[in-house]
């Protein structure tokens, strides 16, 4: 263990569509400002559609989804006030 940090595996697996993701925790502070996670279930067809749209936009799937959800949430909240 160099630089005083260690990765501790969490024995939790999450299935999203047909993709299996593993989760890990580290003892050091996250370097990204995104520290919360949302998990959704989608059909394989929707996953492929989202993947293609993110690829076309030149961003990661997480960035693509995050940008669009935040934009829609802000718009809907502004319309209701």
N, C-alpha and C positions, 0 to 999 in steps of 0.2 A: 504494500500500500504506500504509494508515494504521495507526497504533498498533503498528507493528512486527511484524505478523503477515501471513502469506501463505498462500493455499490452493494446494496443489500437486495437480493431478489425477493420479490413478493410472489407468493405462490398463488396468484390469481390470474386466470385467463379469461378473456372476454371475446366472445364471438360476435362479429359485426358482419352481417351478410354471410359470406362464405370465407371471410378473412379472420384469422386468429391473431390477436394482438397480445403481447405480454406487457406487464407493467413492472417497473423497477423503481426503487427509491434510493436516493443517495444521501449521505450524511452532510454534504455541503449544500450551500444555498443554490437554488436554481439560477442559471445565468440568463434565462429568458424571463420576460415579464409575465408571460402566460403561465399561471400556476394552477388554474382551475381547469377541470376537464368535463365535457359533456359527452355522453355516449348515446348514439342513436342506432336504431336498427333500420336497415334499408334492404330492398330486394337486390339481388345481383344485377338486375337491369338498371336500377337507379344508381348503384355504386359505379357501374361502368359509365353511365351518363355524366355523373359528377366528375369522375376521373378524367374523362375526355374534355369536359369544360375547363377544368383546372389546368390541364395540359395545354389547351389552346390559349388560355390566359397567361401561361408561363409562370404559374405559381403552384405551391403545394396544395393538396386537397384540403388540408387544415386551413391554410390561408384563404383559399377560395370560399370555403363554407363560412369561416369566421367573418370575412368582409361582407358577404351577402346577408348573413343573419343579422349582423349589427346594423347594416343599412336599413333593412326591412323593419327591425324592431324600433329604431329611432323614428322612422316614417310613421309607423302605426301609432306610436305613443304621441307623436306631435299632432296627428289627426284627431285624437280622442281628447285633446286638452283645449 
